[in-house]
Amino acid sequence: MSFYGIVDGSESSLKRFLAQLPGVDQVGAEARAAMLATRSIKTTSKRWAIDTAISMVDLTTLEGADTAGKVRALCSKAVRPDPSDTTVPSVGAICVYNDMVAIARTHLDAIGGKHVPVAAVSTAFPSGRASMEVKIQDTQDAIDAGAGEIDMVIDRGAFLSGQYGLVFDEIVKIREVCGERAHLKVIFETGELVTYDNVRKASYLAMLAGADFIKTSTGKVAPAATPPVVLVMLEAVRDFYQMTERRIGVKPAGGIRNTKDAIKQLVLVNETAGPEWLTPEFFRIGASALLNDLLMQRMKMDDGYYASPNYVTID
Amino acid sequence: MTFEYAPAPESRSIVDIKPKYGHFIDGKFVPGKKHFATINPATEEVLSQISLGGQSDVDKAVQAAQKAYTKTWSKLSGKERGKYLYRIARILQERAREFAVLETLDNGKPIRETRDIDIPLVAAHFFYHAGWADKLDYAGLGKSPQPHGVAGQIIPWNFPLLMLAWKVAPALATGNTVVLKPAETTSLTALLFAQVCQQAELPDGVVNIVTGDGSTGAAIVNHPGIHKIAFTGSTDVGKKIARAIAGTSKKATLELGGKGANIVFDDAPLDETVEGIVNGIFFNQGHVCCAGSRLILQEGIADELIEKLKVRMAKIRVGDPLDKNTDLGAINSKEQLLKIQELASAGDAEGAQRWSPACTLSAKGFWFAPTIFTGVTQAHRIAREEIFGPVLSILTFRTPQEAIEKANNTPFGLSAGVWSEKGSRILWATQQLRAGVVWANTFNKFDPTSPFGGYKESGWGREGGKHGLAAYLKEGK
């Protein structure tokens, strides 16, 4: 087997490839992210950024308390984030647990939301601690129920103990299950990988194994999508494109709660990977509370004042 | 669709520029006789008229400084001097935005830098030296080290207020009084600093500011009432000062030119190295004496790194210095622009390959695109002479020894950088490099606690840190 002609999938070829990647200097990466956070995005560019960010939101509910009613309500919000303003774009996707996929898909189709995909978290999300058979079955279930996107978690234990081949094989197998039917997002849980060097290694491991997207976090562990982590991942997809001419997407998730944070993410994309990534096809933001703040800021730009939070819906 | 950043200009309404300025002598603004214009280098707009100080102005300033030294400043305890310095530091912080906007207008550097780097460092220098004022017995200079008296200070245009802070803060902390001349093209923040001295109720004559050109500076250097010279500027002028004070009892610190080597080993963290290279040469339009103006790359990674550098350089935002998103502002003066253009042409003529990203430069004002030269050798002028602009010369090496030899093969010795993920290699390289400051895996980082100064023709003495105090004190018992 050959993956992009770069590795053959064996433990040794992966180790060799990952070992020759340049390191990440922690101080330098954090300084670059902090500098980009000072960009001042105003007026027309802010308006463009807000709409772009809305279209990139993977509107998420991943609670033990999720019900069919809650998921349907979220679907309505996803299709028409602001019921009083039809110029607001739909979000990028709905992100739910496996057993909610069918409910979400059916409801979206029924309310004119065929264009909004359903993403399912998979492979024993969030910990990833299950057998491969279970992980495969988990993914297959989600796809059969209508999931267009699979957000799988990697085995962080295997990664941290240096068993890159194991992590790689799991991604390859889930990729096979997804086939042409579902996009594959690979979640690293960067808060558990801890170092930027690990984030870079995990990024390449996932991209080589066939990921369509690389994703920071489950949202269950802090820190999650910090700007330097996203910076390192954006560098990885940029350089991977140089190597393979294949453009991989990036999805920060967790901790992006307001418009300012979202715009900082877009600036990171613009100045690191480049403007080609500034579309929902290649950049998503996993969030729940963020959408309402984006809507509030959008209203403020139109009306010139901050509306009461009662003017945005709470689902 | 592309993400265009709409203009985000910082408002200039916060600054109040008078049509004409005099000198600041003995606590008061006194009118000058002759004047010259100071302009905004980004637009060539005349901002104000600055007084051209002559011998009589310098005489008055030195007399005021002498009087203040004997009557008040040398009589104050270190603790009391420290209080004034703390007060100045706090006022500088309170008025930081005003200083940042004024500095950007007069100098041409981006507001992001004045706001985030220059002015915060200025305040930090005053805070740091305020803390030393009552602890000089512990500076390693014996018991009760004594000030020299009147310090004559001549500062450059690249970091106008920051260089003022580097000079004034230690001088005052150690009990000296000051006659300072800002650079001809950038006097405005020094004159605003004079207002801060008034606001802080600093005793009259402790800080005197005489504006002017090189002749004003020479009058300060040659004045018999000056006991110590502190100069930051070109090596040529530094040599003239050294000749002028030879045979006198005047002490001097000289911070002069540089041609900093930024050495990249093949195990460097490449993305952050690219940031460091950009920061090393394009920070402040390359108007930095310690700029990393010679990039020395290990051959195995040279092509890859240069490609990455070009991609990164295409993202550098050149334009209105007051725009908060600008990365590279205006060249400070027409004279400096001509010098950069002349040296860049020499690079072309000597066969180096020039590259700049596509960027539109304003027709008004003084501008130079960020530029790299590849195929540079030690024999090229652009590898030897200080360009003092956004122009990087790229050389390569094969072995670590060769990198060090090339780095040290210069009459200068102000700064150097080493990029490697291997700690032992960094430690080895920093020991071999003959430069006053060596940065490892970073560049152009400044801190008042760290001494700064040059080897060889890059200068005499150190400024900042405990070492910097020695320049302003005679050893005690």
Interface residues (C-beta under 8 A of the other chain):
Chain A: P22 G23 V24 D25 V27 G28 A29 A31 R32 T38 R39 S40 I41 K42 T43 T44 S45 K46 W48 A49 T52 V232 E235 L266 V267 N270 E271 P275 L278 T279
Chain B: M1 T2 F3 E4 Y5 A6 P7 A8 R112 D116 D267 A268 P269 L270 D271 E272 T273 E275 G276 K315 K324 N325 E421 N441 T442
